[in-house]
Each structure stands twice: as structure tokens, then as C-alpha cells.
Amino acid sequence: MQLIDELVAEHDLIERVLGSLRAFVEAQTRGASDPSDGLRFIRFFRVFADHFHHAREEDILFAALVQKAELPADRGPIAVMVADHAQMTGLLDQLEPLLRLADLDAVASQQLQNLAVAYSHALWHHIDAENSVLLPESLERLRRHHVLELPSRPLNAEEQAARTCGEQLLVKYPPIRAAEALRGDGCALCPAFGNTCRGLEREWWNEWEWEEHGDHMPKD
């Protein structure tokens, strides 16, 4: 499905630019970066990652899962992903004023580092959850309901400019892979698992799916 292929490719770019953001923040706290690049990172994440990428997930993919595949929007994976989007927008709102500063005192420097870590961890976990669970399962669920394609749309001029910012920043600040970030596939490594989501099987599977499963488990 073209839309899902596009979302996976966009995840790859967003994931790498997160590594660049972490490299930039490390340099910025040492006074070894161009402070104006902070707003270029904000532009990429707010316009490309949020207004373009996340909006197409919510308005097209998630809407189709609810309307066509009859999956719940108020609980389970869809609700978790939408809540993640809101959480990351909030973190960006906190990051932006700090990334606007040309000079950082010790307090602002620590705040910037803490927020960059929180934002990168949240978005990396989100991408892992979508790539390993939500997107593959969405494709299968939609196919069962005879939905083989979903509409997409091209980048507008503002979104393309934001994407270009991200690609240029990748060159200027080679991405780092933060060793402290726990990465992995599957529901078990999703921060929402066992808290706001019981896992894809318990949230999305119906009775005949459980009956086909070798180890039948209760839903609750």
C-alpha cells in the first residue's frame, strides 16, 4: 500500500534527524554549533513530522482503520498513537524557546539536554511501535475489509522546505545513536503496554482470531 510505504520511508528520515538533533544539542551546549539551526530543527519536526506525517496518519490511516476495519479509536493502539502525537507536540513547544537562544546558561543548557533526550526517546519509541506492530497489522486489517489502497498527498511547498531542512541538517550534524535509548520491536517494548493499552491482540483480535491461535488466551 503506497501510503504505508510512504509512512515507513518518512519514519526513516525522522529517525535519523532525531539523531542529528541530539548531535546538535550536544554541540550547542558546548557553544560549538550554529544557534540558528535550532529553529531549522523545529521547522522540520513541526512542519514535516507533525503537520505532514502525523496528520496523514491520523486523518487517513487511522480514520480508515476506524471506519473501514471497525477498530476502536478511543482505546488500544490508535488511541495510544494519537496520544503520542499530542505528547510530542507538547515537548516541541517546550524545546522551541530553548532552541531560539543563542547563548545558554547552565540551567537552560541542562533543560535543553533533558528535553532533547525526552523528545528523541518518545519519538523513537513511537516509530518502533508503528513500524513493528501498527503499520503491518493495519495493512492486514484493511486488506481483510477489501481496502487495498488509501489516498495520500504530495508535500506542499512549506512541507518540502521543512523536509529539505532536515536533509541538510543530517549532513551538518551527523546523527548519533544514543546508547541510553532502549529500542526494539513489538508491544512489549512500547511504553503504553500494560498501562493505557493491553496489547494489539487483546485490543484488536476478535473471537475467531483467538480460536485460530494455538494458545488461546482470555481477552481480559
N, C-alpha and C positions, 0 to 999 in steps of 0.2 A: 504494500500500500504506500503510495507516494508520500502522503502526509507523515506517516510514521517514519519512513526513511529519512525525510527531511528533519524531523524532530531529533532522531538519533545523531545525524550529522551535526546539527546545531549543538547538541549536548557535548560533542567532542570539542568544538570550538570554545564553548562556555567553560568547560572544564579546564582547558589549557589557559584561558585568560584568567581564571581564578589563580592558577599558579603564578602568572605574571603579576597579578595584584599583590600576592604575598611577597614576591621579589621586590616590587616597587615599595611596599610599606617598609620592608627591612632597609632599603636604601634611603628612603625618606627620613627614617628615624636617625640615620647617620648623617643627614644633610648631603647625601650623595646622589640625589635624583632631581629631576625637573619637577618642581611642585605643580606646574600647570597640567602635568599628566594625570594628576589625581582626578580632575574633572573629566578627563577623557575616559578613565575607567568608569566613573559614574555614568557617563553617557552610554557606554557600551552596555553596562548591566541594566540600566533603567530603560533604555530605548530598545535595544536589541533583545536582551534576555527576558525582560519583563513585558514591555508593550508589544513586542512581536512574538517571541517564542512562547511565553507563558499564556498570552492571550489566545493564541491559536490552540493551545492545549485545552484551555477552559471552554472557549466559545465553539470549537469544532469537535475535538476528540471527546472530551468529557460529556458534552451535550449529546453526542451520538450514542455514547455508552448508556446514558440515562434514557434517551428517547427511543433508540432502536434496540439496544440489548437489554433494556429494562433493569438496569443496575441502580442501586441506591446512590443518591447524591449526598444524603445527609449523614452517612456513616461509611466506614470502610475506606478503601484506597482512594476513591475520588475525593472524599471529604478531607483526607489527610493531605493529598497533593495540593488542594486549594488552600488549606491552612498553611502549608509550607510556603506557597507563593506570597501570602499575606505576611508571614513572618519575615521572609527575605526582603520584602519591600520595606518593612519597618527597620530592619538592620541597615539597609541602604540609606534610609532617612537619617539614621544616626551617624553613618560614615561620612555623608556628604559634607557637613560643616567642617569636619576634621581634615578631609581631603582638600578643602579650599584653603587651608592655612599654609602660608609659605614658610613660616617658622613654627616649630613645635617646641613647647617647654616639656619638662619631664612628665607632667601629668597628661598632657594632650598626646604625647608620644605613646605612653602606655595605653591610653584609651584607644588610640588608633590601632595599635597592635592587637589588643583584645578583640576589637570589633572585626578586624580583618580575619582573625582566626575563627571567630564565631560565624561570620558570613560564609567563609570558604567551607567550613565543616558542614554547615546547614545545606549549602547548595551541592556540595559533593555527595552527601548522603541522599539528597533528593534525586540527583541524576542516577545514582546507583539503583535506587528503588524503581525509578521509571524504566531504566534500561533493562534490568534483570527480571522485573515482575510485571509492572503495569503495562508497558508497551507490547511485549509479546502476548500477554493474556488478552489485552484489548483487541489485538489483531484477530485472535482466535474467536473471541466473543462476537465480534462484528461479523466475521465470516459465517458463524452459525446462524446469524439473522440476515444473511444474504447481502451484507454490506461489504462490498469488495473495494470500494474507493470512497474517500472523503474529499471534500473541496479543500483547497489551500489557497494561498495568495502570494504574490511576489512581494519582496521588500519594497516599501516606498523610499523616496529619496532620503528622508531623515533616518530611516532604519538602516539603509545601505551605508550611509555615512557613519553610523554608530558601529556597524559591523567592521567597516574599514579601520576605524579607531582601534578596535580590538586586535585586528590582524597586525597593525603597525606596532602596537604595544607588545605583542608577543616577540617581535624582533628586538625591540629596545630593552625589554626586561624578560630575558629567557625564563620560562616557568620553572618554579621549584616544586618538588613533590614533598609536601610537608610530612615528615616521618611520624608526627604525632596523630595524624588523621587516620582513623580506623575506617578502612574501605572494604567493601565486599558486596556480594550478590545475595538476593533472597530476602524474604520477610524478616528473618531472624536478626539481621543486622540493621533493620530500619528502626530508628528511634521511637517511632509510633507503635511498634509491635508490642502488644500486651498492655498498652496504655490507652490510646484512642482508636486502635484498630486491632482486631483479633486475628489478623492474617487473611490473605486472599481467599483461602479455601473456606473458612468459616463465614466470611462476609459475602462471597460471590457464588459458591457452589450450591447447586440445588440437590434434591434428594437422589435423582438418578445418577448424578455425578459421584455422590458419596457411595452409592451402591456399586458403581463400577470400580471404585477404588478398593484395592486389596485389603487395606487396613481401615475398615470403617470406623470413623471417629465421630462422636457426638458434636453437634454444632455448638453447643454451649457447655 
